[in-house]
Amino acid sequence: MSTGFRPTEADTQLIERLKSPGESTSELIRRGLRSLAREEERRRAYEDMIRIAESGENPADDPDEWEYTADGRIRVIGTDTTVSARREGPR
């Protein structure tokens, strides 16, 4: 897919100001799109947070959907899926 873009003089100045050394205009636009996507994700998360807070719902009150097995592994309740528990210590 190829997308055409005819920047205005103000756009061109902004592009030149925001480009990192050695960064192409295409790379700058890709970086900007990723930044915009992250901003949108944060906005949706914030809206969800407000909706949950206003509803009085407390997700911490929900039961866990996992449990420890006898050998210390973690099992997803209602399945046979298990994973090793993370060891304590430096990460």
N, C-alpha and C positions, 0 to 999 in steps of 0.2 A: 504494500500500500504506500502510495506517495501522496503527500498533502502539500499543496501550494500555500505560500504565505508571503504576502507583500507588506513588509513592515513600514509603518509610518516613520517619519524622522524621529519622533519621540520613542517609538519602539526600538529603532536602531541604536539610539543613545542608551536606552535601558539595557539592551542586549550587550553592548560593548562594556558597559559599567559592571554588569553581573557576571560576565565570562571570566572563568579562572584562566590563569596563564596556560596556553596550549589547548584550551578547550574550544571545540568547534561550536558554531551556532546550533547545529543539530544536537550535540551533547548537552548544551545549555537548555534547550527546549525539553529534552528528555528529563533532565534533572528537575526542571520546573514542573513538568507533568507529574513526576513522582512526588514532589513536594505538595502539589495540589491534591493528589490522591490521599496523602497522609493527613492533610488538613481536613479533608472531607471525612475520613475515618474518625478523626478526633471530634469533629462536629457531631457525627452520628452517635458516638459513644457518650458525649456530653448530653445530647437529647435523651438517650436511653437512661442515663443516670438521673436526670431531672424527672422523667416519666416514672421511674421506679420509686424515687424519693416521694413524689407527690401521691403515688398510689398507696403508700404505707407498706408496700411489700418489702420484706427483708430477705434477700437471697441467702443470707447466712443461716436462716431458719430452715432452709431446704435440707432434706436428708442427703448424706453423702451418697454418691453413686459408685463408690468403691469400698473395698475392705481389704484387710490383710489376710493372707492365707496362713495356715499353720506353720509353713516354712519361711514366713516373712516376706513373701512376694505380694504384690498389689494385684487384686483381681477386680475387674469391672463387674459390678453386681448384675446378675442375670445372664452372664456370658461365661465362656471358658477362657476369656482373654486375661492373661496375666503378664506382668512385667516385673523386672527386678526393682526392688526399692533402691533409691539413691543412697550411696554410702555417705556418711558424715565425713567432713574433712575439708581440706582446701579445694577450691574449684578451679 
